[in-house]
Amino acid sequence: KSTLTNALLKSEAMLTGPVAGPVLLNLTAGQAVSYPSLSLAAGDSLVVDFDARQGYLNGAFRPAHQSSSWWEISPGSNSLSLGGSGDGTGQMVVRWRDAYL
C-alpha cells in the first residue's frame, strides 16, 4: 500500500529586465533570494534554478547574495513577488514541477 503526499515543489524563475537589485520573494515562506549588485537591462534574462541554487544571467553563472534564503514552493497557495528597482516593466515567471511521495 502506498500513500501519496504533496511534497515541497522544486521551481525555476525567469526574470526579464529592466530591474536593478532583483529580489525573488516567497511571501508565504518569508524567504528571499537576492541579487543586490545585479542590474538587468531590457532584453536581459536571469534564470534562477531553486533546486540547484544557481542563477544564470543571459547564460552566464551569477551567484545570489550569500544571505539569500533559497525557498521552495509549498503545497497549496503561495504568494510570490519580484522586488527591486526599475520602471515597473521587469517581470518574473515561475515554473514548478508537482512532486508526490
Secondary structure as GFF3:
##gff-version 3
##sequence-region A 1 101
A	DSSP	beta_strand	10	16	.	.	.	ID=ss1
A	DSSP	beta_strand	19	26	.	.	.	ID=ss2
A	DSSP	beta_strand	31	34	.	.	.	ID=ss3
A	DSSP	beta_strand	39	40	.	.	.	ID=ss4
A	DSSP	beta_strand	45	49	.	.	.	ID=ss5
A	DSSP	beta_strand	54	57	.	.	.	ID=ss6
A	DSSP	beta_strand	60	62	.	.	.	ID=ss7
A	DSSP	beta_strand	80	85	.	.	.	ID=ss8
A	DSSP	beta_strand	91	97	.	.	.	ID=ss9
###
